Amino acid sequence: MKRWMSLLENAGLTVTMTRISEVKVKEEAKGIIKRYGYGGMIKTMLKAAKMYLTNPNYRQFIKRVQNRGITPPNLTEYFGYGVYVAQKPE
């Protein structure tokens, strides 16, 4: 939250309202399945598998993510969203 506010303030804006909400991963997953259905999820996984098998750039990307540990161990703490309202000075 502080980083976003700093970015807005450094841009010369005055932050007038913020609202931060967390995303609960299990509930979000259930909502995605409800929205797209199991068939849609299977279709997406098959497309990802096909891309892995046919696209060398995608395979390299996956390896980099796995090797570098790009995702932090506490990844679920990062899921959420914020709404920031700021005004430009007159």
MOPAC internal coordinates of N, CA, C and O (Angstrom, degrees):
PM7 1SCF
backbone

  N    0.0000 0     0.00 0     0.00 0    0    0    0
  C    1.4363 1     0.00 0     0.00 0    1    0    0
  C    1.5304 1   110.59 1     0.00 0    2    1    0
  O    1.2310 1   120.90 1   135.57 1    3    2    1
  N    1.3034 1   115.89 1   -44.43 1    3    2    1
  C    1.4612 1   119.53 1  -177.57 1    5    3    2
  C    1.5235 1   111.70 1   -63.17 1    6    5    3
  O    1.2310 1   120.74 1   143.86 1    7    6    5
  N    1.3422 1   116.19 1   -36.14 1    7    6    5
  C    1.4630 1   118.88 1  -179.50 1    9    7    6
  C    1.5264 1   111.09 1   -65.39 1   10    9    7
  O    1.2310 1   120.74 1   136.87 1   11   10    9
  N    1.3330 1   116.20 1   -43.13 1   11   10    9
  C    1.4631 1   118.99 1   178.91 1   13   11   10
  C    1.5166 1   110.83 1   -63.85 1   14   13   11
  O    1.2310 1   120.35 1   137.62 1   15   14   13
  N    1.3146 1   116.93 1   -42.38 1   15   14   13
  C    1.4583 1   120.00 1   179.37 1   17   15   14
  C    1.5177 1   110.37 1   -63.12 1   18   17   15
  O    1.2310 1   120.25 1   139.14 1   19   18   17
  N    1.3292 1   117.13 1   -40.86 1   19   18   17
  C    1.4706 1   120.79 1   178.07 1   21   19   18
  C    1.5227 1   111.04 1   -61.81 1   22   21   19
  O    1.2310 1   120.55 1   138.09 1   23   22   21
  N    1.3326 1   116.56 1   -41.91 1   23   22   21
  C    1.4654 1   119.66 1   178.88 1   25   23   22
  C    1.5266 1   110.83 1   -61.03 1   26   25   23
  O    1.2310 1   120.60 1   135.35 1   27   26   25
  N    1.3181 1   116.45 1   -44.65 1   27   26   25
  C    1.4622 1   119.99 1   179.74 1   29   27   26
  C    1.5248 1   111.34 1   -65.06 1   30   29   27
  O    1.2310 1   120.93 1   134.90 1   31   30   29
  N    1.3178 1   115.82 1   -45.10 1   31   30   29
  C    1.4655 1   119.66 1  -179.34 1   33   31   30
  C    1.5223 1   111.61 1   -66.25 1   34   33   31
  O    1.2310 1   120.00 1   140.34 1   35   34   33
  N    1.3240 1   117.60 1   -39.66 1   35   34   33
  C    1.4667 1   121.30 1   177.70 1   37   35   34
  C    1.5307 1   111.68 1   -65.46 1   38   37   35
  O    1.2310 1   120.90 1   157.41 1   39   38   37
  N    1.3293 1   115.89 1   -22.59 1   39   38   37
  C    1.4620 1   120.14 1   176.92 1   41   39   38
  C    1.5319 1   111.09 1   -84.17 1   42   41   39
  O    1.2310 1   120.76 1  -177.71 1   43   42   41
  N    1.3354 1   116.15 1     2.29 1   43   42   41
  C    1.4580 1   120.15 1   177.72 1   45   43   42
  C    1.5177 1   114.11 1    89.27 1   46   45   43
  O    1.2310 1   120.05 1  -166.55 1   47   46   45
  N    1.3246 1   117.51 1    13.45 1   47   46   45
  C    1.4612 1   121.29 1  -179.43 1   49   47   46
  C    1.5231 1   110.51 1   -97.87 1   50   49   47
  O    1.2310 1   120.83 1   -24.50 1   51   50   49
  N    1.3053 1   116.03 1   155.50 1   51   50   49
  C    1.4581 1   122.22 1   175.22 1   53   51   50
  C    1.5194 1   108.13 1  -106.39 1   54   53   51
  O    1.2310 1   120.41 1   -61.73 1   55   54   53
  N    1.3242 1   116.82 1   118.27 1   55   54   53
  C    1.4602 1   121.10 1  -179.44 1   57   55   54
  C    1.5252 1   108.47 1   -74.26 1   58   57   55
  O    1.2310 1   120.75 1   -57.09 1   59   58   57
  N    1.3400 1   116.18 1   122.91 1   59   58   57
  C    1.4642 1   120.32 1  -177.66 1   61   59   58
  C    1.5262 1   113.02 1  -107.18 1   62   61   59
  O    1.2310 1   120.17 1   159.92 1   63   62   61
  N    1.3265 1   117.29 1   -20.08 1   63   62   61
  C    1.4613 1   119.77 1  -179.57 1   65   63   62
  C    1.5203 1   109.52 1  -159.74 1   66   65   63
  O    1.2310 1   120.69 1   -39.13 1   67   66   65
  N    1.3144 1   116.29 1   140.87 1   67   66   65
  C    1.4613 1   121.13 1   173.21 1   69   67   66
  C    1.5129 1   108.71 1  -134.45 1   70   69   67
  O    1.2310 1   121.17 1   -32.77 1   71   70   69
  N    1.3050 1   115.36 1   147.23 1   71   70   69
  C    1.4641 1   120.85 1   175.05 1   73   71   70
  C    1.5225 1   107.84 1  -143.75 1   74   73   71
  O    1.2310 1   121.01 1   -62.14 1   75   74   73
  N    1.3047 1   115.68 1   117.86 1   75   74   73
  C    1.4643 1   122.05 1  -178.09 1   77   75   74
  C    1.5264 1   108.12 1  -111.16 1   78   77   75
  O    1.2310 1   120.82 1   -46.48 1   79   78   77
  N    1.3241 1   116.04 1   133.52 1   79   78   77
  C    1.4604 1   120.83 1   177.97 1   81   79   78
  C    1.5197 1   109.29 1  -134.60 1   82   81   79
  O    1.2310 1   121.02 1   -40.18 1   83   82   81
  N    1.3082 1   115.65 1   139.82 1   83   82   81
  C    1.4644 1   119.11 1   177.56 1   85   83   82
  C    1.5209 1   109.62 1   -87.67 1   86   85   83
  O    1.2310 1   121.09 1   -24.47 1   87   86   85
  N    1.3081 1   115.52 1   155.53 1   87   86   85
  C    1.4503 1   122.09 1   174.61 1   89   87   86
  C    1.5171 1   106.50 1  -109.34 1   90   89   87
  O    1.2310 1   120.78 1   -56.65 1   91   90   89
  N    1.3098 1   116.12 1   123.35 1   91   90   89
  C    1.4582 1   121.20 1   177.52 1   93   91   90
  C    1.5256 1   107.35 1   -86.03 1   94   93   91
  O    1.2310 1   121.03 1   -62.75 1   95   94   93
  N    1.3255 1   115.64 1   117.25 1   95   94   93
  C    1.4606 1   121.86 1  -169.98 1   97   95   94
  C    1.5287 1   111.66 1   -59.59 1   98   97   95
  O    1.2310 1   120.04 1   134.76 1   99   98   97
  N    1.3229 1   117.53 1   -45.24 1   99   98   97
  C    1.4707 1   119.59 1  -178.36 1  101   99   98
  C    1.5266 1   111.08 1   -63.16 1  102  101   99
  O    1.2310 1   120.43 1   136.77 1  103  102  101
  N    1.3221 1   116.78 1   -43.23 1  103  102  101
  C    1.4630 1   120.00 1   179.03 1  105  103  102
  C    1.5224 1   111.14 1   -66.05 1  106  105  103
  O    1.2310 1   120.53 1   141.49 1  107  106  105
  N    1.3173 1   116.59 1   -38.51 1  107  106  105
  C    1.4648 1   120.90 1   178.53 1  109  107  106
  C    1.5327 1   110.29 1   -63.94 1  110  109  107
  O    1.2310 1   120.31 1   136.81 1  111  110  109
  N    1.3428 1   117.00 1   -43.19 1  111  110  109
  C    1.4629 1   121.00 1   178.73 1  113  111  110
  C    1.5282 1   110.62 1   -62.07 1  114  113  111
  O    1.2310 1   120.57 1   137.20 1  115  114  113
  N    1.3231 1   116.52 1   -42.80 1  115  114  113
  C    1.4631 1   119.76 1   177.55 1  117  115  114
  C    1.5225 1   111.05 1   -61.42 1  118  117  115
  O    1.2310 1   120.54 1   138.91 1  119  118  117
  N    1.3306 1   116.57 1   -41.09 1  119  118  117
  C    1.4611 1   120.56 1   178.73 1  121  119  118
  C    1.5183 1   112.40 1   -64.26 1  122  121  119
  O    1.2310 1   120.46 1   141.43 1  123  122  121
  N    1.3272 1   116.72 1   -38.57 1  123  122  121
  C    1.4672 1   120.56 1   178.96 1  125  123  122
  C    1.5180 1   110.05 1   -65.71 1  126  125  123
  O    1.2310 1   120.69 1   136.40 1  127  126  125
  N    1.3208 1   116.29 1   -43.60 1  127  126  125
  C    1.4700 1   119.80 1   178.53 1  129  127  126
  C    1.5231 1   110.02 1   -63.98 1  130  129  127
  O    1.2310 1   120.25 1   138.86 1  131  130  129
  N    1.3120 1   117.13 1   -41.14 1  131  130  129
  C    1.4671 1   120.69 1   178.35 1  133  131  130
  C    1.5297 1   110.46 1   -62.38 1  134  133  131
  O    1.2310 1   120.88 1   139.12 1  135  134  133
  N    1.3293 1   115.92 1   -40.88 1  135  134  133
  C    1.4592 1   121.31 1  -177.84 1  137  135  134
  C    1.5267 1   112.42 1   -69.87 1  138  137  135
  O    1.2310 1   120.50 1   134.30 1  139  138  137
  N    1.3352 1   116.65 1   -45.70 1  139  138  137
  C    1.4602 1   120.62 1  -173.30 1  141  139  138
  C    1.5220 1   113.59 1  -103.36 1  142  141  139
  O    1.2310 1   120.21 1   165.38 1  143  142  141
  N    1.3169 1   117.21 1   -14.62 1  143  142  141
  C    1.4546 1   120.96 1  -179.26 1  145  143  142
  C    1.5158 1   111.46 1    76.90 1  146  145  143
  O    1.2310 1   121.53 1   -15.36 1  147  146  145
  N    1.3191 1   114.67 1   164.64 1  147  146  145
  C    1.4615 1   119.11 1   179.09 1  149  147  146
  C    1.5211 1   111.07 1   -65.03 1  150  149  147
  O    1.2310 1   120.57 1   144.33 1  151  150  149
  N    1.3348 1   116.52 1   -35.67 1  151  150  149
  C    1.4674 1   120.07 1   178.85 1  153  151  150
  C    1.5122 1   111.71 1   -61.51 1  154  153  151
  O    1.2310 1   120.69 1   137.29 1  155  154  153
  N    1.3357 1   116.28 1   -42.71 1  155  154  153
  C    1.4539 1   120.40 1   178.75 1  157  155  154
  C    1.5129 1   111.93 1   -65.13 1  158  157  155
  O    1.2310 1   120.44 1   141.95 1  159  158  157
  N    1.3328 1   116.76 1   -38.05 1  159  158  157
  C    1.4678 1   120.41 1   178.74 1  161  159  158
  C    1.5275 1   110.71 1   -67.25 1  162  161  159
  O    1.2310 1   120.67 1   137.69 1  163  162  161
  N    1.3256 1   116.32 1   -42.31 1  163  162  161
  C    1.4703 1   120.08 1   178.58 1  165  163  162
  C    1.5207 1   109.71 1   -63.53 1  166  165  163
  O    1.2310 1   120.36 1   138.26 1  167  166  165
  N    1.3270 1   116.92 1   -41.74 1  167  166  165
  C    1.4601 1   121.36 1   178.82 1  169  167  166
  C    1.5388 1   110.82 1   -59.78 1  170  169  167
  O    1.2310 1   120.68 1   137.57 1  171  170  169
  N    1.3272 1   116.31 1   -42.43 1  171  170  169
  C    1.4622 1   121.12 1   178.97 1  173  171  170
  C    1.5255 1   111.02 1   -64.19 1  174  173  171
  O    1.2310 1   120.61 1   136.21 1  175  174  173
  N    1.3423 1   116.43 1   -43.79 1  175  174  173
  C    1.4712 1   119.90 1   179.16 1  177  175  174
  C    1.5217 1   111.31 1   -64.29 1  178  177  175
  O    1.2310 1   120.19 1   142.08 1  179  178  177
  N    1.3289 1   117.24 1   -37.92 1  179  178  177
  C    1.4689 1   120.11 1   178.00 1  181  179  178
  C    1.5300 1   110.93 1   -66.30 1  182  181  179
  O    1.2310 1   120.34 1   141.08 1  183  182  181
  N    1.3306 1   116.96 1   -38.92 1  183  182  181
  C    1.4719 1   119.94 1   176.55 1  185  183  182
  C    1.5301 1   110.83 1   -62.76 1  186  185  183
  O    1.2310 1   120.69 1   138.66 1  187  186  185
  N    1.3446 1   116.28 1   -41.34 1  187  186  185
  C    1.4678 1   120.09 1   178.74 1  189  187  186
  C    1.5258 1   110.28 1   -64.40 1  190  189  187
  O    1.2310 1   120.42 1   138.43 1  191  190  189
  N    1.3208 1   116.81 1   -41.57 1  191  190  189
  C    1.4710 1   120.29 1   178.98 1  193  191  190
  C    1.5279 1   110.35 1   -64.29 1  194  193  191
  O    1.2310 1   120.52 1   137.86 1  195  194  193
  N    1.3259 1   116.61 1   -42.14 1  195  194  193
  C    1.4668 1   120.33 1   178.26 1  197  195  194
  C    1.5249 1   110.49 1   -61.71 1  198  197  195
  O    1.2310 1   120.59 1   136.54 1  199  198  197
  N    1.3288 1   116.47 1   -43.46 1  199  198  197
  C    1.4571 1   119.82 1   179.63 1  201  199  198
  C    1.5284 1   110.32 1   -63.07 1  202  201  199
  O    1.2310 1   120.39 1   139.88 1  203  202  201
  N    1.3288 1   116.86 1   -40.12 1  203  202  201
  C    1.4652 1   120.11 1   178.72 1  205  203  202
  C    1.5267 1   110.44 1   -61.82 1  206  205  203
  O    1.2310 1   120.62 1   139.07 1  207  206  205
  N    1.3085 1   116.43 1   -40.93 1  207  206  205
  C    1.4715 1   120.65 1  -177.36 1  209  207  206
  C    1.5302 1   112.75 1   -74.49 1  210  209  207
  O    1.2310 1   120.08 1   150.74 1  211  210  209
  N    1.3252 1   117.45 1   -29.26 1  211  210  209
  C    1.4664 1   119.49 1  -172.35 1  213  211  210
  C    1.5295 1   115.09 1  -108.25 1  214  213  211
  O    1.2310 1   119.87 1   166.89 1  215  214  213
  N    1.3249 1   117.85 1   -13.11 1  215  214  213
  C    1.4615 1   119.79 1  -173.93 1  217  215  214
  C    1.5293 1   110.85 1  -118.75 1  218  217  215
  O    1.2310 1   120.22 1   -74.14 1  219  218  217
  N    1.3368 1   117.19 1   105.86 1  219  218  217
  C    1.4641 1   120.10 1  -178.91 1  221  219  218
  C    1.5344 1   113.35 1   -60.96 1  222  221  219
  O    1.2310 1   119.86 1   145.52 1  223  222  221
  N    1.3374 1   117.86 1   -34.48 1  223  222  221
  C    1.4678 1   120.63 1   178.33 1  225  223  222
  C    1.5227 1   110.92 1   -63.70 1  226  225  223
  O    1.2310 1   120.43 1   141.19 1  227  226  225
  N    1.3044 1   116.78 1   -38.81 1  227  226  225
  C    1.4738 1   120.31 1   178.79 1  229  227  226
  C    1.5277 1   110.39 1   -66.83 1  230  229  227
  O    1.2310 1   120.65 1   138.84 1  231  230  229
  N    1.3325 1   116.37 1   -41.16 1  231  230  229
  C    1.4744 1   120.12 1   177.56 1  233  231  230
  C    1.5255 1   110.62 1   -61.14 1  234  233  231
  O    1.2310 1   120.20 1   137.75 1  235  234  233
  N    1.3364 1   117.22 1   -42.25 1  235  234  233
  C    1.4642 1   120.49 1   178.24 1  237  235  234
  C    1.5248 1   110.95 1   -63.38 1  238  237  235
  O    1.2310 1   120.44 1   139.06 1  239  238  237
  N    1.3187 1   116.76 1   -40.94 1  239  238  237
  C    1.4590 1   120.66 1   177.89 1  241  239  238
  C    1.5265 1   110.70 1   -60.43 1  242  241  239
  O    1.2310 1   120.31 1   133.77 1  243  242  241
  N    1.3197 1   117.01 1   -46.23 1  243  242  241
  C    1.4667 1   121.28 1   179.92 1  245  243  242
  C    1.5299 1   110.05 1   -61.11 1  246  245  243
  O    1.2310 1   120.13 1   137.11 1  247  246  245
  N    1.3122 1   117.37 1   -42.89 1  247  246  245
  C    1.4675 1   120.63 1   178.95 1  249  247  246
  C    1.5234 1   111.59 1   -62.87 1  250  249  247
  O    1.2310 1   120.53 1   137.91 1  251  250  249
  N    1.3368 1   116.59 1   -42.09 1  251  250  249
  C    1.4736 1   119.90 1   178.24 1  253  251  250
  C    1.5259 1   111.05 1   -61.26 1  254  253  251
  O    1.2310 1   120.90 1   137.23 1  255  254  253
  N    1.3123 1   115.89 1   -42.77 1  255  254  253
  C    1.4666 1   119.70 1   179.54 1  257  255  254
  C    1.5171 1   109.97 1   -62.46 1  258  257  255
  O    1.2310 1   120.46 1   135.78 1  259  258  257
  N    1.3223 1   116.72 1   -44.22 1  259  258  257
  C    1.4672 1   120.54 1  -179.20 1  261  259  258
  C    1.5236 1   111.74 1   -67.38 1  262  261  259
  O    1.2310 1   120.26 1   135.93 1  263  262  261
  N    1.3202 1   117.11 1   -44.07 1  263  262  261
  C    1.4621 1   121.08 1  -175.52 1  265  263  262
  C    1.5252 1   113.75 1   -73.26 1  266  265  263
  O    1.2310 1   120.29 1   141.82 1  267  266  265
  N    1.3035 1   117.05 1   -38.18 1  267  266  265
  C    1.4568 1   120.74 1  -176.07 1  269  267  266
  C    1.5190 1   113.30 1   -86.68 1  270  269  267
  O    1.2310 1   120.92 1   166.85 1  271  270  269
  N    1.2982 1   115.85 1   -13.15 1  271  270  269
  C    1.4508 1   117.57 1  -176.69 1  273  271  270
  C    1.5180 1   110.97 1    61.83 1  274  273  271
  O    1.2310 1   120.86 1  -132.74 1  275  274  273
  N    1.3308 1   115.96 1    47.26 1  275  274  273
  C    1.4588 1   121.10 1  -176.79 1  277  275  274
  C    1.5208 1   111.06 1   -59.82 1  278  277  275
  O    1.2310 1   120.45 1   144.22 1  279  278  277
  N    1.3041 1   116.74 1   -35.78 1  279  278  277
  C    1.4622 1   118.69 1   179.09 1  281  279  278
  C    1.5208 1   108.93 1   -86.56 1  282  281  279
  O    1.2310 1   120.06 1   -49.16 1  283  282  281
  N    1.3202 1   117.49 1   130.84 1  283  282  281
  C    1.4632 1   120.66 1  -179.13 1  285  283  282
  C    1.5216 1   111.50 1   -70.42 1  286  285  283
  O    1.2310 1   120.22 1   -24.76 1  287  286  285
  N    1.3237 1   117.19 1   155.24 1  287  286  285
  C    1.4708 1   120.00 1  -178.71 1  289  287  286
  C    1.5319 1   112.08 1   -62.58 1  290  289  287
  O    1.2310 1   119.95 1   153.21 1  291  290  289
  N    1.3121 1   117.71 1   -26.79 1  291  290  289
  C    1.4589 1   121.72 1   179.88 1  293  291  290
  C    1.5282 1   110.57 1  -101.16 1  294  293  291
  O    1.2310 1   120.45 1  -137.74 1  295  294  293
  N    1.3169 1   116.74 1    42.26 1  295  294  293
  C    1.4612 1   122.95 1  -173.61 1  297  295  294
  C    1.5256 1   112.78 1   -54.56 1  298  297  295
  O    1.2310 1   119.92 1   140.69 1  299  298  297
  N    1.3208 1   117.75 1   -39.31 1  299  298  297
  C    1.4602 1   119.50 1  -176.42 1  301  299  298
  C    1.5261 1   112.56 1   -62.33 1  302  301  299
  O    1.2310 1   119.82 1   158.08 1  303  302  301
  N    1.3235 1   117.94 1   -21.92 1  303  302  301
  C    1.4648 1   120.64 1   176.92 1  305  303  302
  C    1.5279 1   111.96 1   -69.57 1  306  305  303
  O    1.2310 1   120.29 1   162.57 1  307  306  305
  N    1.3281 1   117.05 1   -17.43 1  307  306  305
  C    1.4513 1   121.32 1  -178.06 1  309  307  306
  C    1.5281 1   112.73 1   -89.56 1  310  309  307
  O    1.2310 1   119.88 1   167.79 1  311  310  309
  N    1.3252 1   117.83 1   -12.21 1  311  310  309
  C    1.4565 1   120.23 1  -178.41 1  313  311  310
  C    1.5155 1   110.57 1   -76.11 1  314  313  311
  O    1.2310 1   121.07 1   -54.70 1  315  314  313
  N    1.2900 1   115.57 1   125.30 1  315  314  313
  C    1.4474 1   121.20 1   179.41 1  317  315  314
  C    1.5142 1   109.14 1   167.26 1  318  317  315
  O    1.2310 1   121.85 1     4.41 1  319  318  317
  N    1.3023 1   114.06 1  -175.59 1  319  318  317
  C    1.4538 1   118.28 1   177.23 1  321  319  318
  C    1.5121 1   109.50 1  -149.54 1  322  321  319
  O    1.2310 1   121.54 1   -20.33 1  323  322  321
  N    1.2814 1   114.65 1   159.67 1  323  322  321
  C    1.4520 1   120.13 1   178.81 1  325  323  322
  C    1.5113 1   110.46 1  -136.21 1  326  325  323
  O    1.2310 1   121.50 1   -34.09 1  327  326  325
  N    1.2984 1   114.74 1   145.91 1  327  326  325
  C    1.4533 1   121.22 1   173.47 1  329  327  326
  C    1.5263 1   106.26 1  -115.67 1  330  329  327
  O    1.2310 1   120.88 1   -56.93 1  331  330  329
  N    1.2992 1   115.92 1   123.07 1  331  330  329
  C    1.4654 1   121.64 1  -178.63 1  333  331  330
  C    1.5203 1   108.10 1  -121.46 1  334  333  331
  O    1.2310 1   121.08 1   -49.44 1  335  334  333
  N    1.2980 1   115.54 1   130.56 1  335  334  333
  C    1.4491 1   121.06 1   176.14 1  337  335  334
  C    1.5252 1   107.63 1  -114.66 1  338  337  335
  O    1.2310 1   121.10 1   -51.01 1  339  338  337
  N    1.3143 1   115.50 1   128.99 1  339  338  337
  C    1.4621 1   120.11 1  -178.48 1  341  339  338
  C    1.5249 1   108.80 1  -138.74 1  342  341  339
  O    1.2310 1   121.44 1   -24.99 1  343  342  341
  N    1.3135 1   114.85 1   155.01 1  343  342  341
  C    1.4590 1   120.56 1   179.30 1  345  343  342
  C    1.5206 1   110.34 1  -119.72 1  346  345  343
  O    1.2310 1   121.99 1   -35.05 1  347  346  345
  N    1.3069 1   113.79 1   144.95 1  347  346  345
  C    1.4529 1   120.51 1   173.81 1  349  347  346
  C    1.5291 1   107.42 1   -86.07 1  350  349  347
  O    1.2310 1   120.06 1   -49.25 1  351  350  349
  N    1.3169 1   117.49 1   130.75 1  351  350  349
  C    1.4620 1   118.95 1   179.64 1  353  351  350
  C    1.5330 1   111.01 1   -60.17 1  354  353  351
  O    1.2310 1   121.34 1   -32.78 1  355  354  353
  N    1.3031 1   115.04 1   147.22 1  355  354  353
  C    1.4754 1   119.06 1  -179.07 1  357  355  354
  C    1.5106 1   111.40 1   -82.69 1  358  357  355
  O    1.2310 1   120.10 1   180.00 1  359  358  357

